[in-house]
Structures are given as structure tokens and as C-alpha cells.
Amino acid sequence: MAPKTLLRVPLLLCVSFVALGCANGMFYQPSRVILETPMQQNFQYERVFFPSLDGTRLSGWFLPAVGKSLGTVIHFHGNAQNMSAHYAYVRWMVRENFNVFVFDYRGYGQSEGKPGRRGIYKDCLAAIRYVQSRKDVDANKIVLFGQSLGGALALAVMGEEKPAGVRAVASDSAFYSYRTLARDKMSRMFLLSLFRWPLSFFVVTNGHSPGPVIDRISPIPVLLIHGTEDAVVPYGHGKRLFEAAREPKTFLRVFAGRHMDALTRFGDLYKKELVNFFTQALTEPAAGQAPPGP
């Protein structure tokens, strides 16, 4: 094969990869269909709309704590469908005395716009600001919980912005970076696997990835959850994130766990761990602050 022809191979593969929409589709698979609302499961909630940082109209649900609120959990959901398919992962927390706020990124559910990395990152920041603006919320008692794509977003937001008032962040099944996950996916396709390193630089940017910034979250506590049998985001991503994070940090290894099933398949065990993690973060002095005087 002539050298020029050889050089064209990865370029053609790159063009084909982008044309097929694989790169973007890997991270964003939105749906406009609302599967159910909290009311259908007998949960009180408020339907809200709020602007993203660039004015895009976003939708969300605010579920108040059943008892006296310890704080507010903001949930960043995964890449598929919309919040109506994901809020069940956190709705139970209202019975543990947490307010819960779930929202849809742009292009998901009833949120306007089209999904994209920069826009969704702005949406996450806007969700935090919106929740902290509510009169029924203590703006200094916020915790973040993200799953899969949402876990990566929660860690990236905390590492890059460290919003005031956010006391802890928990992540379930997050990836280390967009580029490393793209390589993992390409490695499963014979032709693409041969060129996965150069292709990953062509088809996927690495901005707002959690891995390079997770160390900056400290001294805010971080909890990472990852299943050893995760076929969507391999277990190695969780381990690598934990190694890159600084104390205080906790890693929950879900033995035989698959993608995002720690709170469902394994139920009470990991729910208890998550509640204890958030409760401790919200009841102790905020990181970097001295304890209250006598």
C-alpha cells in the first residue's frame, strides 16, 4: 500500500465515524417522551422552568423532603431518555429528609435546545444556581449526585468551578474522560480499534472531563461508586478517578455490579452509604470552615 494511501485510511475512518454520528451519539441520546411524573408514584413535586446560563429554557422537578430537610440533592442524570426515566434513582431520598431536584439538560424532555458539551455544562451550573435561589432551600446545604454522564458532569463542575454552598459530590458509574471512553468504545470495533488513539483526538474533544480536574475538588468530600462488571463505562474509569482524586475521598466497589445498578440491584446497602455520606457532609462544618463556637 502506498504511503499516501496508508495515511488516508485513518482520515477516512475518522470521517466515517463522525458521519455516522457515533461520537456525539455515544454521549447524548435524548428523548422528548415523558414516561411518568412523580405524582403518578405519589410523590409531591413542583414542576419548574429556569434559564440556563445562555438563556436556554430548562425544565426540572423539585421534590420536597418528607420531614425537616437536611439539605438538597441535585441529581445529574445519565445520557439517555430524560429525567422521567432517571428520577427513580433519587426520589426515595425525600423520605431520608432531603429535598431532591432533578432537571433535564438542553434537548432532553421539555428543555429547549440541542445537547452539546458546552451547553450542558452551562445547564448544570444553572441548575445549582436555580436551586440556591429558592426561598425554601438552604443555599449552603447543597450536595450533588450524578450518574454515568451525569457523574462526569458533577465531578467536572466541582473540579472546575467549586460552587459555593455545595458540600459534597457523589458519582456513580462515571467515566474518566470523554476521550478515554471513546477509545474504549472504538476498541470494540475491529477497524476503528486499529486507529483508536489518533482517532480519539480527531473525533472527541476532552473539555470538561472529570479526570484532569477531580483533584481540585478537595477539601470537599468525594464519593465514587462503580461496578466491577460495568460494560458501558469499564470499572477502570472509576479506579482511575479515585486515584486522581485527593482526600477526603471514598470509593465503593460494587462487586459484580453492572452500569448504574448499585442503588437498584443492590438496594439498601448502597442507599445507606449514600445517605450517610451526604448526611455527614451536611451536618459537619463546611470544608475549609472552622466549627461553630460554644
N, C-alpha and C positions, 0 to 999 in steps of 0.2 A: 504493500500500500504506500503510495507517495506521501511524503511529509505533509504537503498541503491538505491532502485528503484526510490524513490522520487528525490534523488539527481541526478539521471541520466537524468531526464526529461529536466531540463534547458540545460544540456550539449548536449543532442540530438537535442533540438530545435536550439541551437547555431550552431551545425554542419550543420543542415539542412538549416539554414538561410544563412550561408556562401556558402554552396554548390550551392544554388540557385542563388548566385551572387547578392543577394538583397543589401547587404551592399555597395558594390562598385558601382553597377548599380544605386543606389539612387543618387549618386553624379556625375557620369560620364556616359554620353550617347552620345558619339561622332559619327559623320558621316563624311565620306570622300567626300560626294557629294557636289559640289559647285553649289548652287542654282542660283546665279547670281553674276555679278560683278558690281561695281559702274558705270562703263562705260555704262551698259545697262540702267541705270537710269540717264544718262547724268551728272554724277559727275566725275570730273577729279581725277585721283588717280595714285599712283605708287605702283606696286607690289614689295614687298621686301622679302628677306630671311635673317635671322640673327641667330646667335647661342645662345642657352640657356647657363646658367652658366656651365653646364656639357658638352657642345658641341652639344647637340641635335639641329638639324636644324629646325627652326620655320619659319612660313610664316606670313605675315602681309600686310596690305594695309595702305598707307599714303595718306590722302585726305587733300590737302592744303586749307587754308581759302580762301574764295572768295575775301575778302578785306584784309586790313592790319591786320595781326594776333595779337590778344590779348594774345595768348598763345596756348598751345597744350593740347588737351584732349586725354588721353589714356583710351580706353574702355576695360574693362574686361567682357567678355560675360558670359552667363548662361551655364548650364551644358549640354544642348542638341545640336545636329547638329554641327554647326561650325559658324565662323564669317559671312559667307554669309547669314545666317538666322537671324543674330543679328545686323548687322551694320546699318540697317534702323533706329534703336533706336537713333543713334547719327549722321547719315550723314547730317541731317538738320543743324547741328551746324556749318558747314563750312560757311553757309550764315549768321551766327551770329559772324563771324570773329574769329573763332577758327580753328586751324589745328586739324584734327582728325586722330588718329592712332588706328586701330583695328588689332588684331592678334589672331592666333589660338594657344591654348595650345597643348602640345605634344599629338599626336594621333588624333587630330582634323584636318579636312580639309587636307591641304597639308603639315602640320607639321609632322615631323618624330616622332617615338617613341610610347609609350603606356602611357595613362593617369594614374597618381598616385599623391597622395597628395604632396609629397616632390618635385617631378619633376615639377609639375605645379606651385608650389610656386617659384621655380627657374626660370621658364619661365616668371612669372610676373616681377620679379626683372630684368631679362634680357631685357624685353620689355622697361622698364623705362630707362635702361642704353643705349639701342639702340637709342631710341628717343632723348635722351640728347646728343648723339654723332653726330647727324645730323647737318650739317652746316646751314640748313635752319630753325633751331629750336632754340629758346632761352632756354637754359638748365635750367634756373632759373624761367621759367614760365610754369610749368607743373601742370596739375590737373588730378586726377583720377576719373573715373566714372565706377562703377561696378554694375551688376545686378544679383540678385539671388546668385548662386555660385560665380560669379564674384564680387558681392558686398562684400561677406565674404572675398574673396581673397584680394580685395583692402584695406579693413579695417585691415586685418591681416598683410599685408605688411607694411602698415603705422605704425601700432602699434609696430611691432617687429623691423623694420628697419629704419623708418622715413627717407627715401631717401632725400638727399639734393636737393633743387630745386623744390620739389613738394609742391605746395602752398595750396592745398585743396583736400579733398576727399569726394565724394558723393556716396551713396549706395542706391540702390532700391531693396526692397524685399529680403534682406539678412537674413541669419539665425544667431542665437546667437553662436551656436557651432555645430560641427558635431554630437556630442553625443546627444545633446538635440533634434536635428532634427530627428535623428534615433529613439529616444524614441517616438516622435510624430507619426512617421510612424508606428512603432510597435503597438502603442495603437489602431490602426485601424484594427489590425488583432487579432482575439479573443485569440488564443493560445499564440501568442507572447506577447500580451498585459499583460498577467499574469506575465511574467518574463522580462518585458521591462527594468527595472532598472539593474538587473545583466547582462542581455544580451547586453545592450548598452556598457558595459565595455569590454565584450568579443569580440564583432564584429566590434566596431568602436573606433579608437583612436581619441584623441582630439587635436592633434598637429595642429598648425597654425589656430586655431579657433579665430574668431574676438572678442568674448565676453571677454575673460580674458585679452586682451591687448588693447582694444579700448580706455581705459583711458589714455594710453601712447601717443596717437596721439596729444593731446593738447600740445602747443597752436595752432597747425594747425587746421583750422576750418573743422568741420564735418557736412554733411547734410545727414539725413536719411529719406527715403521715404518708406511708407508701406501701403498697402491696408487693410482695416478692414475686407474684405471678402476673404482674400488670403487663398486658400485651399491647396496650395503647401507648403508655409512657413507661418505658422499662424502668425497673427498680433502681438501676444505676443512676438515674437522674436524681432520685430522692437522696441517695447516698452522697452524690457529688454536691448537692445543695447543702446538705448538713455539714459536710467537710468544709465548705466555703464560708458558712455562717460563723459568727462569733457568739460567745456566751452573752446572755443566757439563751440556751437553745435545747430543744428536746426532740428526739427522733422516735417515732412509733413505727416499728417494723411490723407490718401485718403479714404474718406467716400464711402462705398460700392465698393471700389476698389478691384480687383482681382490681381492675381500674375502678376507683371511687366506690368500693363496696365495704369499706371499713364501718360506716355508720348504718349500713343496711344488713348485709350478710352476717356481720359480727356484732351488730346491735349494741347492747347496753355497755359492753366493755369500752369501746372507743368513744361512745357518747359521754360516758362518765369521765374519761380522760380529758375530753374537750371542755366539758363544763368546769372541771377542776382547774384546768389551765386558765380559762377566762376568768373564773371567779377569783383566783389568786391574783391575777394581774389587775383586776378592778378593785380589789379590796386592800391591796398593799399600796404604799406611796408610789406615785408615778415614777418611772425610771428617770434618774437624774435629779429627783426632788428629795429633800430631807423629810423624814417622817414628821407628822404634826407634833407640836409640843404638848406637855401635860395639861 
